[in-house]
Amino acid sequence: MPSRDGTRRAELAGSPRDRDRLRGAMLRVAKRFQPGGGDKSPLSIAGDGRGVLCLHGITGTPFEVRPLAEALGRRGCTVEAPMLAGHGGTLADLAASGWPDWVRSAESALDALQARVGGRPVAICGFSMGGLLALRLARLYPERISALVVMSTPLRLRRLQVAGIRALARLPINFRAHPGACVPKLAGSDVSDPDLRYENPGLRAFPISALEALLDLMDGVRADLPAIQTPVLVVHGRQDHTVPMEDSLELTGCLGSAVIERLWLDKSFHIVTLDVERDIVIDAATRFLSQHAGWPASSSSP
């Protein structure tokens, strides 16, 4: 007759089907915290004199903007999608970087792209933090930037998030030296497409030091907005769980540009460049740049 302890162990072990279910659930949870296997390499596409710089978001890689960059390349544009400073590696790499590093790497990519198109002004498509960098570059170099497409761009984040990050940053801790102090992305990448959510090779957490740097960048860009005269297309997903829709509404209300267009996506989460309405984003961005980036009429059709 089995002992009481043996019966208990059998109950805990469960049936083979139960064990398979438990193993599958554990694998799904573990997968959320592992970078995906998508192509994160920088992208450089040769084309004509229409230059477009595509910038990814914080913790991300060029994978986030690859569909848009490749679509613009197929239309004949010269495209650059760099890996921003501190990205593409480990949490420690990102924690050791700051917003001035991100700006400098975007500036270097801008220099390289302009050299490839004979010094002509170029357009910038920026996703999330890449949108902040696009706006900052347009403020610093208005004569070099012909048009902007900014997508899911954070200006403030939510009050409790900001308060929590600032409170942590006031602690007597060098968070750059402690990359393990981070905020995990419990649900994985903020994209509704489940395959792309786990294929995304970006980091699965935000180092505290990087979040503090992001808030500082937001503060600077908000002050820049009234002085930005560049034509801008603002894109945001209504189901975004990362950046509130109010940020894009504030953005469109504060920009100094005479040309501001809006695209609100009903089904998309945060990463609109990968999500289920990415073709709508690509078509809208291409059309906007064709109309407002100063491209020759003979080469501006999609």
Helices and strands as residue ranges (DSSP letters): H 4-13, H 16-32, E 43-45, E 51-55, G 62-65, H 66-74, E 78-81, H 91-95, H 99-116, E 122-127, H 129-140, E 145-151, H 159-169, G 175-177, E 182-184, H 194-199, E 205-207, H 208-224, G 225-227, E 232-237, H 245-254, E 260-265, H 278-292, G 297-299
